[in-house]
Amino acid sequence: MLPGWIFSLQNLALLDLTNCYISGVNPGTHGGFHSMPSLTTLRVSGNTFMNSSSLLSGLSSLSNLRFLDVSDCDISSPVLGNLQNLSLMEYLDLSNNQIVEEIPKSLSNPCNFTTLDLSFNKFSGNLSELLERFCECESPELELLDFSNNYLIRQLPERLGKLKNLASIHLAYNKLTGTIPDSLGSLSSLVLLDLSKNSLTGFVTENHFANLTALDTLRVGDNKLVFKVNVNNWIPPFKLSKLSIGSCSLGPQFPSWIQSQTNLTELDVANANISDTIPNWIWTTFPNLSSLNISHNNIQGKLGNVTFFAPGASLDLSNNHLHGTKDEDDDVDWILVILTLVGLRVGFWVVIIPLFINKRWRNAYYHFLMKSGSSFKISSFCYSM
C-alpha cells in the first residue's frame, strides 16, 4: 500500500515508483497529487493504485509537470481531460492500460512534446485533427508517436512531413483510412514506421521514401496499399532490418528493390499478388534472415538452399508453386563414394584433406552420409560450412 505521507512532500520535484507493484493507498489517506505542486517528473508505471479517479484528477494541478509515465497501471478511467492545462508537458506515456476515452482535438501546447505514447488502450476519435495541431507548430519537437492498438479513425494529415524530428511512428491496429501523404518522404530522422493493420488505400511510390535515409523498420502490411515504383532499378535510400508489406499489392513481378536490403532479418511479402518466378537472389542475399514469409502468392520456380537459416528461424513458403531441385552437389556423389572407401582403406586424412580444400565437396559429403544412413565411423573434426 502507498503510504499517505508521500502526498505531503510539497517540494518534491521527482517521484519514481516504477514497478513497485503498489495496489492501493493506505486507508484514511488525505490529499493526492494536487498536494505536490513542485513535481516535474512522475513515474508510476506498473502500479495499479493509479486506477483511481481522485488520484487521476489531481494530475491537473501539476502545472510544472514535464514527464509523466503512468503505463501498465490498469487504468480504465479517462485521463487526457485531466492534462489539458499542463502546458510544460514533454513526455507522456499512458500505454498498456484500459483507458476508454475519445482523444481531444488538441493537447495543451503540443509543440513541447517529444514523446506521446497512448498505445494498447481503447482510445477512439479523429487522429487527423490531433496530428494537425502538432503540424501547426513552428518547430515541433515530437520524436516518438505511438497510438497503436486503439480505435482511431480518419487519415494521416498531408502536412505530416513537418514533424521533422519524428524517429518512430507506431499507428498499427487502428481504423485509419485514406492515403499515405507524400510528405512522409521528407522525414529524414525516421527510423521506424508501422502503419500495419489499418484500412489505408492508394499508391505507395518511391516519393514516399525519398529522404528516409535512417529508416530501419518498415511495416505497412495488411492494408489496401498498392506499391508502384516508377523508376527502373530503383534503389531505396535506406537499409532495412525489418520489412513487412504482406497483404499489400506488390506484383505481379517480385519487387527487385528488395534485393538491395541486404541487412534484413525479417521479410514478409505474403499475399501480395506476386505472380512471378522466384529470383535466385532471394536465397543468397540476406545472410542474417531469421524470418521469411512469401506465402499465398503465385510464385513459381525452384526451392533454393535455405541452410543459412539459424535454428529457430521461421520460413513460410506455403500456397505457391515452388518445387524441389536436384541437389547441386549430387554430381560429385560418386567421387565422394570413392573418397570414402579409399579413406577407409588407406587413412583418414586422404578423405579429410580434399574436403577441407573444397567447400562444395564438404557439403556433398555430409549429405551423402546423411542420405546413405551411414554406418561409417567418422573421427570428429571441425570445419566451417
C-alpha positions as CSV (number, residue, x, y, z in Angstrom):
1,M,0.0,0.0,0.0
2,L,1.2,3.5,-0.7
3,P,1.8,5.5,2.5
4,G,-0.2,8.7,2.7
5,W,2.7,10.8,3.8
6,I,4.1,10.8,0.3
7,F,1.4,13.4,-0.7
8,S,2.7,15.8,2.0
9,L,6.1,16.3,0.2
10,Q,5.2,19.6,-1.3
11,N,8.7,20.5,-2.5
12,L,9.4,17.1,-4.2
13,A,10.3,17.5,-7.9
14,L,10.8,13.9,-8.9
15,L,8.8,10.8,-7.8
16,D,9.8,7.4,-9.3
17,L,7.8,4.4,-8.2
18,T,8.3,2.4,-11.4
19,N,7.4,-1.3,-11.0
20,C,6.8,-1.2,-7.3
21,Y,3.6,-3.1,-7.8
22,I,1.6,-1.0,-5.3
23,S,-2.0,-1.9,-5.5
24,G,-3.6,0.8,-3.3
25,V,-3.3,3.7,-1.0
26,N,-3.4,3.4,2.8
27,P,-6.9,3.8,4.2
28,G,-7.6,7.2,5.7
29,T,-5.1,8.9,3.4
30,H,-5.9,12.6,2.7
31,G,-4.6,14.5,-0.2
32,G,-3.3,13.4,-3.5
33,F,-1.0,14.7,-6.3
34,H,-2.7,18.1,-6.1
35,S,-0.7,18.5,-2.9
36,M,2.6,18.1,-4.7
37,P,2.8,21.3,-6.9
38,S,6.6,21.1,-7.4
39,L,6.5,17.8,-9.3
40,T,8.2,17.9,-12.7
41,T,8.7,14.2,-13.2
42,L,6.2,11.5,-12.1
43,R,7.0,7.8,-12.9
44,V,4.4,5.4,-11.5
45,S,4.4,2.7,-14.2
46,G,3.4,-0.8,-13.1
47,N,1.3,0.3,-10.1
48,T,-2.4,-0.3,-10.0
49,F,-3.1,2.2,-7.2
50,M,-3.2,4.7,-10.1
51,N,-6.6,3.4,-11.2
52,S,-8.3,5.9,-9.0
53,S,-10.4,8.8,-10.4
54,S,-9.5,11.0,-7.5
55,L,-5.7,10.5,-8.0
56,L,-6.0,11.0,-11.7
57,S,-8.0,14.2,-11.3
58,G,-5.2,15.5,-9.1
59,L,-2.8,15.5,-12.0
60,S,-4.5,18.6,-13.4
61,S,-2.9,20.6,-10.6
62,L,0.7,19.7,-11.5
63,S,1.4,22.8,-13.6
64,N,5.2,22.2,-13.5
65,L,4.9,18.6,-14.8
66,R,7.1,17.8,-17.8
67,F,7.4,14.0,-17.6
68,L,4.5,11.6,-16.9
69,D,4.6,7.8,-17.1
70,V,1.5,6.0,-15.9
71,S,1.9,3.0,-18.2
72,D,0.8,-0.5,-17.1
73,C,-1.3,0.8,-14.3
74,D,-4.6,-1.0,-15.2
75,I,-6.3,2.4,-15.6
76,S,-9.8,2.4,-17.1
77,S,-10.9,6.0,-16.3
78,P,-10.3,8.9,-18.7
79,V,-7.0,10.7,-18.3
80,L,-6.4,13.1,-21.1
81,G,-9.0,15.5,-19.9
82,N,-7.1,16.0,-16.7
83,L,-4.0,17.0,-18.6
84,Q,-5.3,19.9,-20.7
85,N,-3.8,22.6,-18.6
86,L,-0.3,21.1,-18.3
87,S,1.4,23.4,-20.8
88,L,5.0,22.3,-19.9
89,M,4.4,18.6,-20.7
90,E,7.1,17.0,-22.9
91,Y,6.8,13.3,-22.2
92,L,3.5,11.4,-21.8
93,D,3.2,7.6,-21.6
94,L,-0.3,6.1,-20.9
95,S,0.4,2.8,-22.7
96,N,-0.8,-0.6,-21.7
97,N,-3.9,0.4,-19.8
98,Q,-7.6,0.0,-20.5
99,I,-8.4,3.7,-20.9
100,V,-11.8,4.3,-22.7
101,E,-11.7,7.9,-23.9
102,E,-12.0,9.9,-27.0
103,I,-8.8,11.7,-27.9
104,P,-9.1,15.5,-27.8
105,K,-8.7,17.7,-30.8
106,S,-5.5,19.1,-29.2
107,L,-3.3,18.9,-26.2
108,S,-2.0,21.8,-24.1
109,N,1.0,23.2,-26.0
110,P,1.6,20.2,-28.3
111,C,4.8,21.9,-29.6
112,N,6.7,20.9,-26.5
113,F,6.0,17.1,-26.8
114,T,8.9,14.8,-27.6
115,T,7.1,11.5,-26.7
116,L,3.5,10.7,-26.9
117,D,2.6,7.0,-26.2
118,L,-1.1,6.1,-25.9
119,S,-0.7,2.5,-27.2
120,F,-2.6,-0.5,-26.2
121,N,-5.7,1.2,-24.9
122,K,-9.2,1.9,-26.1
123,F,-8.9,5.4,-27.3
124,S,-11.2,6.5,-30.1
125,G,-11.7,9.6,-32.2
126,N,-10.2,11.6,-35.0
127,L,-6.5,11.2,-35.2
128,S,-6.2,13.6,-38.1
129,E,-7.4,16.6,-36.1
130,L,-4.9,15.9,-33.2
131,L,-1.9,15.5,-35.6
132,E,-2.9,18.7,-37.4
133,R,-2.3,20.6,-34.2
134,F,1.2,19.2,-34.0
135,C,1.8,20.1,-37.6
136,E,0.9,23.7,-36.9
137,C,3.9,24.1,-34.6
138,E,6.7,26.3,-36.0
139,S,9.4,23.9,-34.5
140,P,7.7,20.7,-33.4
141,E,9.8,18.6,-31.1
142,L,7.9,15.3,-31.4
143,E,10.2,12.3,-31.8
144,L,8.0,9.3,-30.8
145,L,4.3,8.9,-31.7
146,D,2.7,5.7,-30.6
147,F,-1.1,5.3,-30.9
148,S,-1.0,1.6,-31.9
149,N,-3.7,-0.8,-30.8
150,N,-6.6,1.6,-30.4
151,Y,-9.7,2.6,-32.3
152,L,-8.6,5.7,-34.0
153,I,-10.1,6.8,-37.3
154,R,-9.6,9.2,-40.3
155,Q,-6.5,9.8,-42.4
156,L,-2.9,10.9,-41.8
157,P,-2.5,14.7,-42.4
158,E,-0.9,15.9,-45.6
159,R,1.5,18.0,-43.5
160,L,2.9,15.0,-41.6
161,G,6.3,15.8,-43.1
162,K,6.5,18.9,-41.0
163,L,7.3,16.8,-37.9
164,K,10.9,16.8,-38.8
165,N,12.2,15.2,-35.6
166,L,10.0,12.1,-35.8
167,A,12.0,8.9,-35.3
168,S,9.2,6.4,-34.6
169,I,5.6,6.3,-35.8
170,H,3.5,3.4,-34.4
171,L,-0.1,3.5,-35.6
172,A,-0.7,-0.2,-36.2
173,Y,-4.0,-1.8,-35.3
174,N,-6.4,1.1,-35.7
175,K,-9.1,2.1,-38.2
176,L,-7.2,4.6,-40.3
177,T,-8.3,5.2,-43.8
178,G,-7.1,7.4,-46.7
179,T,-3.7,7.5,-48.4
180,I,-0.2,7.9,-47.0
181,P,0.9,11.5,-47.6
182,D,3.9,12.1,-49.9
183,S,5.3,14.4,-47.3
184,L,6.2,11.3,-45.2
185,G,9.2,11.0,-47.5
186,S,10.8,14.2,-46.0
187,L,11.2,12.7,-42.5
188,S,14.9,12.1,-42.7
189,S,15.1,11.2,-38.9
190,L,12.5,8.4,-39.2
191,V,13.8,5.0,-38.0
192,L,10.6,3.1,-37.6
193,L,7.3,3.3,-39.5
194,D,4.5,0.9,-38.5
195,L,1.1,1.5,-40.2
196,S,0.1,-2.1,-40.4
197,K,-3.4,-3.5,-39.8
198,N,-5.4,-0.5,-40.9
199,S,-7.5,0.3,-44.0
200,L,-5.2,2.6,-45.8
201,T,-5.6,2.8,-49.6
202,G,-3.8,4.3,-52.6
203,F,-0.4,4.0,-54.2
204,V,2.9,3.9,-52.5
205,T,5.7,5.2,-54.7
206,E,9.4,6.0,-54.3
207,N,8.4,9.5,-53.4
208,H,7.1,8.3,-50.1
209,F,10.7,7.2,-49.2
210,A,12.7,9.9,-50.9
211,N,14.7,11.1,-47.9
212,L,14.1,8.2,-45.4
213,T,17.8,7.6,-45.1
214,A,17.6,6.5,-41.4
215,L,14.7,4.0,-41.9
216,D,15.3,0.6,-40.3
217,T,11.9,-0.9,-39.9
218,L,9.0,-0.6,-42.4
219,R,5.7,-2.3,-41.5
220,V,2.7,-1.3,-43.7
221,G,1.2,-4.8,-44.2
222,D,-2.5,-5.7,-44.0
223,N,-3.7,-2.5,-45.7
224,K,-5.1,-1.9,-49.2
225,L,-2.0,-0.2,-50.5
226,V,-0.5,-0.7,-54.0
227,F,3.2,-0.4,-54.3
228,K,4.1,1.3,-57.6
229,V,7.7,2.1,-58.2
230,N,8.0,4.2,-61.3
231,V,11.8,4.3,-61.5
232,N,13.5,1.3,-63.2
233,N,16.2,-0.3,-61.0
234,W,15.2,1.9,-58.1
235,I,17.4,1.6,-55.0
236,P,15.9,2.9,-51.8
237,P,17.9,5.4,-49.7
238,F,17.6,3.1,-46.6
239,K,18.9,-0.2,-45.4
240,L,16.1,-2.0,-43.6
241,S,16.4,-4.8,-41.0
242,K,12.7,-5.5,-40.9
243,L,10.3,-5.3,-43.9
244,S,6.7,-6.3,-43.6
245,I,4.5,-5.4,-46.5
246,G,2.4,-8.5,-46.8
247,S,-1.3,-8.2,-47.9
248,C,-0.5,-5.2,-49.9
249,S,-0.3,-5.3,-53.7
250,L,3.3,-5.6,-54.9
251,G,3.0,-7.7,-58.0
252,P,2.9,-9.2,-60.5
253,Q,6.7,-9.1,-60.5
254,F,8.7,-9.8,-57.5
255,P,9.9,-6.4,-56.2
256,S,13.5,-6.1,-57.4
257,W,14.3,-3.3,-55.0
258,I,14.2,-5.7,-52.1
259,Q,17.5,-7.2,-53.3
260,S,19.2,-4.0,-52.1
261,Q,18.1,-4.6,-48.5
262,T,21.0,-6.9,-47.5
263,N,20.6,-6.3,-43.8
264,L,17.2,-7.8,-43.5
265,T,16.4,-10.1,-40.6
266,E,12.7,-10.2,-41.3
267,L,10.9,-10.2,-44.7
268,D,7.2,-10.6,-45.2
269,V,5.7,-10.3,-48.7
270,A,2.9,-12.8,-48.2
271,N,-0.4,-12.4,-50.0
272,A,1.0,-9.6,-52.2
273,N,-0.4,-10.5,-55.7
274,I,3.0,-11.7,-56.8
275,S,2.9,-14.0,-59.9
276,D,6.5,-14.5,-60.9
277,T,9.4,-16.8,-60.9
278,I,11.2,-16.6,-57.6
279,P,14.6,-14.8,-58.1
280,N,17.7,-16.7,-57.3
281,W,19.0,-13.8,-55.1
282,I,16.3,-14.5,-52.5
283,W,18.3,-17.4,-51.3
284,T,21.7,-15.7,-51.2
285,T,21.2,-12.0,-50.4
286,F,20.2,-12.0,-46.8
287,P,22.7,-13.8,-44.5
288,N,21.0,-12.5,-41.3
289,L,17.5,-13.5,-42.2
290,S,15.6,-15.2,-39.4
291,S,12.0,-14.9,-40.8
292,L,10.9,-15.2,-44.4
293,N,7.2,-15.3,-45.4
294,I,6.3,-15.3,-49.2
295,S,3.2,-17.4,-48.7
296,H,-0.1,-17.1,-50.5
297,N,1.2,-15.8,-53.8
298,N,1.6,-17.4,-57.2
299,I,5.4,-17.7,-57.1
300,Q,6.9,-20.4,-59.3
301,G,10.4,-21.9,-59.5
302,K,12.9,-24.0,-57.7
303,L,13.3,-24.0,-54.0
304,G,16.8,-22.7,-53.2
305,N,19.2,-23.6,-50.4
306,V,17.9,-22.4,-47.1
307,T,20.6,-23.9,-44.9
308,F,21.7,-20.3,-44.0
309,F,18.7,-20.1,-41.6
310,A,19.6,-20.2,-38.0
311,P,18.0,-22.6,-35.5
312,G,14.5,-21.3,-34.5
313,A,14.1,-19.4,-37.8
314,S,10.7,-19.0,-39.4
315,L,10.2,-20.0,-43.1
316,D,6.7,-19.9,-44.8
317,L,6.6,-20.7,-48.5
318,S,3.0,-22.2,-48.4
319,N,0.4,-21.7,-51.1
320,N,2.8,-21.2,-54.0
321,H,4.1,-23.3,-56.9
322,L,7.6,-24.0,-55.8
323,H,9.3,-27.3,-56.4
324,G,12.4,-29.1,-55.2
325,T,15.5,-29.1,-57.3
326,K,18.3,-31.6,-57.8
327,D,21.0,-31.1,-55.2
328,E,23.8,-29.2,-56.9
329,D,26.2,-31.5,-55.1
330,D,24.7,-34.7,-56.4
331,D,27.1,-34.5,-59.4
332,V,30.0,-35.4,-57.1
333,D,28.4,-38.2,-55.1
334,W,30.4,-40.8,-56.9
335,I,33.7,-39.0,-56.2
336,L,32.7,-38.9,-52.6
337,V,31.9,-42.6,-52.5
338,I,35.4,-43.3,-53.9
339,L,37.0,-40.9,-51.4
340,T,35.1,-42.6,-48.5
341,L,36.1,-46.1,-49.5
342,V,39.7,-45.1,-50.2
343,G,39.8,-43.3,-46.9
344,L,38.6,-46.3,-45.0
345,R,41.4,-48.3,-46.7
346,V,44.4,-46.0,-46.6
347,G,43.7,-43.5,-43.8
348,F,41.5,-40.7,-42.5
349,W,43.5,-37.7,-43.9
350,V,43.2,-38.9,-47.6
351,V,39.5,-38.1,-47.2
352,I,39.7,-35.1,-45.0
353,I,42.3,-33.0,-46.9
354,P,40.2,-32.8,-50.1
355,L,37.1,-31.9,-48.0
356,F,39.0,-29.0,-46.3
357,I,40.0,-27.7,-49.7
358,N,36.6,-27.9,-51.5
359,K,33.6,-26.4,-49.7
360,R,31.2,-28.0,-52.3
361,W,32.6,-31.4,-51.6
362,R,32.3,-30.9,-47.9
363,N,28.6,-30.2,-48.2
364,A,28.0,-33.0,-50.6
365,Y,30.0,-35.4,-48.3
366,Y,27.8,-34.5,-45.4
367,H,24.6,-35.0,-47.5
368,F,25.9,-38.3,-48.9
369,L,26.5,-39.7,-45.4
370,M,23.1,-38.5,-44.2
371,K,21.3,-40.0,-47.3
372,S,23.1,-43.3,-47.1
373,G,22.3,-43.7,-43.4
374,S,26.0,-44.1,-43.0
375,S,27.3,-46.7,-40.7
376,F,30.9,-45.5,-41.2
377,K,32.7,-44.5,-38.0
378,I,33.9,-40.9,-38.6
379,S,36.5,-39.3,-36.4
380,S,35.4,-35.9,-35.1
381,F,36.7,-32.7,-36.7
382,C,35.5,-29.2,-37.2
383,Y,35.2,-27.0,-40.3
384,S,33.3,-24.0,-41.5
385,M,30.3,-24.7,-43.7
